[in-house]
Amino acid sequence: MRILVTGGAGFIGSHYVRALLRGSYTGWEDVEVTVLDKLTYAGNLANLAPVAGLPAFTFVRGDIVDDRILEDVVPGHDVIINFAAESHVDRSIEDAADFVTTNVMGVQRLLQAALRHEIRTFLQVSTDEVYGSIDEGSWRETEPLLPNSPYSASKAGADLLCRAYHRTHGLDVRITRSSNNYGPWQFPEKMIPLFITNLIDDREIPLYGDGGNVREWLHVDDHCRGIQLVLAKGAPGETYNVGGGIELTNVELVRRLLDALGKGWDRVRQVRDRPGHDRRYSVDTTKIQGLGYRPEIDFEDGLAAVVRWYAENENWWRPLIAAAHAGDAVRPPHDEWRSPTRE
C-alpha cells in the first residue's frame, strides 16, 4: 500500500504520518508513505524527523497547485490523504488569496490528478467551520454549509468539489470534518500553543471579545485515529464528523491554562473581537461512531501533557517565533499572537 500525504509536514498531517509509520494502526503496518509539502511557514521538517530515516518514508517538497509536481508524485500511489491547507482564520481575514489558491484550486488539481492516475481512495481532511455557527445542538453531516470566514468558505468549496468528483466521475472521495485540534507540534499561532508559549515567557495572552465563544476540542491523536478509521471502513462519497465531545468557552480554556502554568488573570488582555467570529461549534459524531470511533484521550490529561510538551521543547517553538519576528512569516492581524510583555 502506497499512501501520498499532502501537507504532511504540518501539525495534523505530520502526526498522522508519525503514527502510521510507527505501526499505530492495526493492519496498516506494511505501508509506504510519500509526504508532499510546500513547507510554508507552518510546514516544518522537524515535525517529520522521528520517521525521516525510515525506508518506507519519502519526502517531496512541492505545491499541490503545481500540476508538474503532481504528475511526478501522484502515479503509483493507492491513496491520497489531503491535509494541505492554509488554515489560520485571522490570516484569511487579512488576505484570502492564498486560501482560495491552496484550499480550492489545490484540491481541484489533486482531485484531477487522482482521477487521471486512478487513485483508489481520496480522503479530504476538512473542518467543522464549514457549517458556520450553531447556537444549540450539534451539526450532522447533512447540514447545509454556511461558512462565515474566508478560511471556512475555502474549505467548504473544497468539500463541494470533492462531492462533485465523486458524483460526476465516481471517484472514491471521503471527507472528514473535525472540531478544534490540540496537541504537541502545533504551530504557535493557534490558540492553545500561543497561550502556552506566551505564558511560559510571562507575556500577556489576547482574548477576543468577551471570551464567550465556544469550541469543541479534540486531541490530534484522536483526530488521526478517526481519519484512519474512515480510510479503513468509511464509504465512498460520505462525510464523517470527528469530534472530541469537550465544549469550552474561551474563558474556560484560558482559566485552565492559567492554572496549569501558575499564572493569574492579570496575564489576560481582552482585545477587540475578530470580524465574523463564529459563536459556537459542535459536531454530532453518531455517524463515525458507527464505524467504531470513540475519542480516547481525556481532555484534562491531554491538555496537561501538551503544556508539558511545550515547556520541554522550547528548541522546537522558539525558532519559529524568532523567524516570525524576523519577517520570515507574516504576523496575523492585530499582531496579537505574540503580544508584548505587560509593563
C-alpha positions as CSV (number, residue, x, y, z in Angstrom):
1,M,0.0,0.0,0.0
2,R,1.4,3.4,-1.0
3,I,-0.1,6.5,0.6
4,L,0.5,10.1,-0.5
5,V,0.1,12.5,2.3
6,T,-0.2,16.1,1.2
7,G,0.6,18.7,3.8
8,G,2.3,16.0,5.8
9,A,4.8,18.4,7.4
10,G,2.1,20.4,9.2
11,F,0.6,19.8,12.6
12,I,-2.0,17.2,12.0
13,G,-0.5,15.7,8.8
14,S,2.8,15.0,10.5
15,H,1.1,13.4,13.5
16,Y,-0.7,11.1,11.1
17,V,2.5,10.2,9.3
18,R,4.4,9.5,12.5
19,A,1.6,7.3,13.9
20,L,1.2,5.4,10.6
21,L,4.9,4.7,10.2
22,R,5.2,3.7,13.8
23,G,2.6,1.0,13.3
24,S,-0.1,2.6,15.4
25,Y,-2.9,1.5,13.1
26,T,-3.5,-2.3,13.1
27,G,-3.4,-3.8,9.6
28,W,-1.7,-0.8,8.1
29,E,1.9,-1.7,9.2
30,D,3.1,-2.5,5.7
31,V,2.8,0.8,4.0
32,E,5.0,3.2,2.1
33,V,4.4,6.9,2.7
34,T,5.2,9.9,0.5
35,V,4.8,13.3,2.0
36,L,4.3,16.2,-0.4
37,D,4.6,19.6,1.4
38,K,5.3,23.1,0.2
39,L,6.9,24.0,3.6
40,T,5.2,27.3,4.1
41,Y,5.6,28.9,7.5
42,A,3.6,26.2,9.3
43,G,5.2,23.3,7.5
44,N,8.3,22.1,9.3
45,L,10.6,19.2,8.5
46,A,11.4,18.9,12.2
47,N,7.9,17.5,12.6
48,L,8.9,14.5,10.5
49,A,12.4,14.0,12.0
50,P,11.3,11.0,14.1
51,V,10.4,9.0,10.9
52,A,12.7,10.7,8.3
53,G,15.2,7.9,8.2
54,L,12.7,5.0,7.7
55,P,13.0,3.2,4.3
56,A,9.2,3.4,3.9
57,F,9.3,7.3,4.1
58,T,9.8,9.7,1.2
59,F,9.6,13.5,1.3
60,V,9.0,15.7,-1.7
61,R,8.9,19.5,-1.5
62,G,6.2,20.9,-3.7
63,D,2.9,22.7,-4.1
64,I,-0.4,20.8,-4.7
65,V,-1.3,23.6,-7.2
66,D,1.6,22.6,-9.4
67,D,0.5,20.1,-12.0
68,R,4.1,19.2,-12.9
69,I,4.8,18.2,-9.3
70,L,1.6,16.2,-9.2
71,E,2.5,14.4,-12.4
72,D,5.8,13.3,-10.9
73,V,4.4,12.3,-7.4
74,V,0.9,11.0,-7.7
75,P,1.4,8.0,-10.1
76,G,1.8,4.7,-8.3
77,H,0.0,5.6,-5.1
78,D,-3.1,3.9,-3.9
79,V,-4.4,6.6,-1.5
80,I,-4.2,10.3,-1.2
81,I,-4.9,12.0,2.1
82,N,-5.0,15.7,1.8
83,F,-4.0,17.7,4.8
84,A,-2.6,20.6,2.7
85,A,-4.3,23.8,3.6
86,E,-4.0,27.4,4.7
87,S,-5.8,27.2,8.0
88,H,-5.5,30.3,10.2
89,V,-8.7,32.3,10.2
90,D,-7.0,35.6,11.1
91,R,-4.7,35.3,8.1
92,S,-7.7,34.6,5.8
93,I,-9.4,37.8,7.1
94,E,-6.4,39.8,6.2
95,D,-5.9,38.3,2.7
96,A,-7.9,35.4,1.4
97,A,-6.0,34.9,-1.8
98,D,-3.6,32.1,-0.6
99,F,-6.6,30.3,1.0
100,V,-8.5,30.2,-2.3
101,T,-5.4,29.1,-4.2
102,T,-4.4,26.3,-1.9
103,N,-7.7,25.2,-0.4
104,V,-9.8,25.4,-3.5
105,M,-7.6,25.3,-6.6
106,G,-5.1,23.0,-5.0
107,V,-7.8,20.4,-4.1
108,Q,-9.2,20.6,-7.6
109,R,-5.7,19.8,-9.0
110,L,-5.3,17.0,-6.6
111,L,-8.7,15.5,-7.5
112,Q,-8.0,15.7,-11.2
113,A,-4.6,14.0,-10.7
114,A,-6.3,11.3,-8.6
115,L,-8.8,10.7,-11.3
116,R,-6.2,10.7,-14.1
117,H,-4.0,8.2,-12.3
118,E,-6.8,6.0,-10.9
119,I,-6.1,6.6,-7.3
120,R,-8.2,4.1,-5.3
121,T,-9.3,6.5,-2.4
122,F,-9.0,10.2,-1.9
123,L,-9.6,11.4,1.7
124,Q,-10.1,15.2,2.2
125,V,-9.4,16.5,5.7
126,S,-11.9,19.3,6.3
127,T,-13.2,21.3,9.3
128,D,-16.4,21.8,11.3
129,E,-16.1,25.5,10.5
130,V,-17.7,24.9,7.1
131,Y,-21.1,24.6,8.9
132,G,-20.9,28.1,10.3
133,S,-22.1,28.8,13.9
134,I,-24.7,26.9,15.8
135,D,-26.5,28.2,19.0
136,E,-27.9,24.9,20.2
137,G,-27.4,21.2,19.4
138,S,-24.8,19.8,17.1
139,W,-24.2,19.7,13.3
140,R,-24.9,16.5,11.4
141,E,-23.1,15.8,8.2
142,T,-26.3,16.5,6.2
143,E,-26.4,20.2,7.4
144,P,-26.0,22.9,4.8
145,L,-22.6,24.5,4.6
146,L,-22.8,28.1,5.8
147,P,-19.2,29.3,6.3
148,N,-18.6,32.7,7.8
149,S,-14.9,33.3,7.3
150,P,-12.8,33.3,4.1
151,Y,-10.9,30.3,5.5
152,S,-14.0,28.2,6.1
153,A,-15.5,29.3,2.8
154,S,-12.4,28.0,1.0
155,K,-12.7,24.7,2.9
156,A,-16.4,24.4,2.0
157,G,-15.5,25.0,-1.6
158,A,-13.0,22.1,-1.5
159,D,-15.7,19.8,0.1
160,L,-18.1,20.6,-2.7
161,L,-15.5,19.9,-5.3
162,C,-14.9,16.5,-3.6
163,R,-18.6,15.7,-3.7
164,A,-18.7,16.7,-7.4
165,Y,-15.8,14.5,-8.3
166,H,-17.5,11.6,-6.6
167,R,-20.9,12.2,-8.2
168,T,-19.6,13.1,-11.6
169,H,-16.6,10.8,-12.0
170,G,-17.2,8.0,-9.5
171,L,-14.0,8.8,-7.7
172,D,-13.9,7.3,-4.2
173,V,-13.7,10.5,-2.2
174,R,-14.3,10.6,1.6
175,I,-14.4,13.7,3.8
176,T,-13.7,14.2,7.5
177,R,-14.7,17.3,9.4
178,S,-13.1,17.7,12.7
179,S,-13.6,20.0,15.7
180,N,-10.7,22.2,17.0
181,N,-7.5,20.2,17.4
182,Y,-4.8,20.5,20.1
183,G,-1.6,18.6,20.7
184,P,2.2,18.7,20.5
185,W,3.9,20.1,17.4
186,Q,1.2,22.7,16.7
187,F,2.4,25.9,15.2
188,P,2.4,28.6,17.9
189,E,-0.1,31.0,16.3
190,K,-3.0,28.7,17.1
191,M,-4.8,29.4,20.4
192,I,-3.6,26.7,22.8
193,P,0.1,26.8,21.8
194,L,0.0,30.6,21.5
195,F,-1.3,30.9,25.0
196,I,1.0,28.3,26.5
197,T,4.2,29.8,24.9
198,N,3.2,33.4,25.9
199,L,2.6,32.3,29.5
200,I,5.9,30.4,29.6
201,D,7.5,33.8,28.7
202,D,5.3,35.6,31.2
203,R,3.7,37.5,28.3
204,E,0.0,38.6,28.1
205,I,-2.4,36.4,26.2
206,P,-5.0,38.0,23.9
207,L,-8.6,37.1,24.4
208,Y,-11.1,38.0,21.7
209,G,-14.2,39.9,22.8
210,D,-16.0,38.6,25.9
211,G,-14.3,35.2,25.6
212,G,-17.7,33.5,25.4
213,N,-17.1,31.8,22.1
214,V,-17.5,28.0,22.4
215,R,-15.2,25.5,20.8
216,E,-15.2,21.7,20.8
217,W,-11.7,20.3,21.5
218,L,-10.2,17.2,20.0
219,H,-6.7,15.8,20.6
220,V,-4.8,15.4,17.4
221,D,-4.2,11.7,18.2
222,D,-8.0,11.0,18.4
223,H,-8.5,13.0,15.2
224,C,-5.9,10.9,13.3
225,R,-7.5,7.7,14.6
226,G,-10.8,9.0,13.2
227,I,-9.1,9.7,9.8
228,Q,-7.6,6.2,9.7
229,L,-11.0,4.7,10.6
230,V,-12.7,6.5,7.7
231,L,-9.9,5.4,5.4
232,A,-10.3,1.8,6.5
233,K,-14.0,1.5,7.0
234,G,-15.7,4.5,5.5
235,A,-17.9,4.6,2.5
236,P,-17.1,6.3,-0.8
237,G,-18.8,9.7,-1.2
238,E,-19.5,10.0,2.5
239,T,-18.6,12.7,5.1
240,Y,-17.8,12.0,8.7
241,N,-17.7,14.4,11.6
242,V,-14.8,13.8,14.1
243,G,-15.3,15.4,17.4
244,G,-13.8,15.4,20.9
245,G,-17.1,15.9,22.9
246,I,-15.5,18.6,25.1
247,E,-17.0,22.1,24.7
248,L,-15.5,25.0,26.5
249,T,-15.8,28.8,26.2
250,N,-12.5,30.5,25.5
251,V,-12.7,32.0,29.0
252,E,-12.9,28.4,30.5
253,L,-10.0,27.3,28.4
254,V,-7.9,30.3,29.4
255,R,-8.5,29.6,33.1
256,R,-7.3,26.0,32.7
257,L,-4.1,27.2,31.0
258,L,-3.5,29.9,33.6
259,D,-3.9,27.3,36.4
260,A,-1.6,24.8,34.6
261,L,1.2,27.4,34.3
262,G,0.7,29.1,37.6
263,K,-0.4,32.5,36.2
264,G,-3.1,34.9,37.2
265,W,-5.8,36.7,35.2
266,D,-3.6,39.8,35.0
267,R,-1.8,38.0,32.1
268,V,-5.0,38.2,30.0
269,R,-5.6,41.1,27.7
270,Q,-9.1,41.4,26.1
271,V,-8.9,42.6,22.6
272,R,-11.5,43.6,20.0
273,D,-13.4,40.7,18.6
274,R,-12.5,39.1,15.3
275,P,-14.8,40.1,12.3
276,G,-17.4,37.5,11.7
277,H,-16.4,35.5,14.7
278,D,-18.5,32.3,15.0
279,R,-20.0,31.9,18.4
280,R,-20.2,28.2,18.8
281,Y,-19.1,25.0,17.1
282,S,-20.4,21.5,17.9
283,V,-20.5,18.3,15.8
284,D,-22.7,15.2,16.0
285,T,-20.4,12.1,15.8
286,T,-23.1,9.5,15.6
287,K,-22.1,8.5,12.0
288,I,-18.4,7.9,12.7
289,Q,-19.3,6.1,16.0
290,G,-21.0,3.6,13.7
291,L,-17.5,2.8,12.4
292,G,-16.2,2.2,16.0
293,Y,-14.9,5.7,16.7
294,R,-14.6,7.0,20.3
295,P,-12.2,9.7,21.5
296,E,-9.7,8.1,23.8
297,I,-7.7,11.0,25.3
298,D,-9.2,12.7,28.4
299,F,-9.1,16.4,27.8
300,E,-7.6,17.3,31.2
301,D,-4.9,14.7,30.8
302,G,-4.3,15.7,27.2
303,L,-4.1,19.4,28.0
304,A,-1.6,18.8,30.8
305,A,0.6,16.7,28.5
306,V,0.6,19.5,25.9
307,V,1.6,22.1,28.4
308,R,4.5,19.9,29.5
309,W,5.5,19.3,25.9
310,Y,5.8,23.0,25.1
311,A,7.7,23.6,28.3
312,E,10.1,20.8,27.5
313,N,10.5,21.5,23.8
314,E,11.4,25.2,23.6
315,N,14.1,24.3,21.0
316,W,11.2,23.4,18.6
317,W,9.0,26.5,19.0
318,R,11.4,29.4,19.8
319,P,13.0,29.4,16.4
320,L,9.5,29.6,14.8
321,I,8.7,32.6,16.8
322,A,12.1,34.2,16.1
323,A,11.5,33.7,12.4
324,A,8.1,35.3,12.6
325,H,9.5,38.4,14.2
326,A,12.4,38.5,11.7
327,G,9.8,38.8,8.9
328,D,10.0,35.2,7.6
329,A,6.4,34.7,8.4
330,V,3.6,37.2,8.2
331,R,2.0,38.1,11.5
332,P,-1.7,37.6,12.0
333,P,-3.9,40.7,12.0
334,H,-3.6,43.0,15.1
335,D,-0.3,41.3,15.9
336,E,-2.0,39.5,18.7
337,W,-0.2,36.2,18.6
338,R,2.9,37.4,20.4
339,S,1.7,40.3,22.4
340,P,4.3,42.4,24.3
341,T,5.1,41.8,27.9
342,R,2.9,43.8,30.1
343,E,4.5,46.8,31.7
